[in-house]
């Protein structure tokens, strides 16, 4: 049986085996989706080397970044300090199946006619890029909790693999990639409180760890919280 300890040991080993990144690149799906949004409070699930977190922080976002790996978390906190971004980045170790980072408090704001605004605690953006693992994790429950951690007007951006890259750890020829709409349905969110803004499968040319390139498919889901719903913070 796969345990959290097994997962933590595995991911610590994966990151420890790599040289520490000095200026990791952000994911292209993040930059295209978020570039025009005003900065606020962001949460990154599965921060890894921290390219997305640093990109957001440089644009004025206050970012809470989480990962199961203590190695990844320690490296990202050190990297944020070295880039002068320590006041905007907090990296924390979490087993998302058991714990979840606390959301910042939001200031009081009047509710707009479309239902956004008003008092609420949470994040303006939650991102989860390639949150896949061979270990046990109720991913739908994690993403559902992330959707509830949004302030009204906030967005949950989920980017998944839609194809197998040559360098992927999972080369199972029978692996099935749920569509973005299927992922959205699995979250079972009240449509009165959340709306799907984007659900598509764009392709791009990706570069693997050894420098080789391949065309891959991403599954992109963006859910916006339009207002609070009864019984949910």
Order of alpha helices (4+ residues) and beta strands (2+ residues): alpha-alpha-beta-alpha-beta-alpha-beta-beta-alpha-beta-alpha-beta-beta-beta
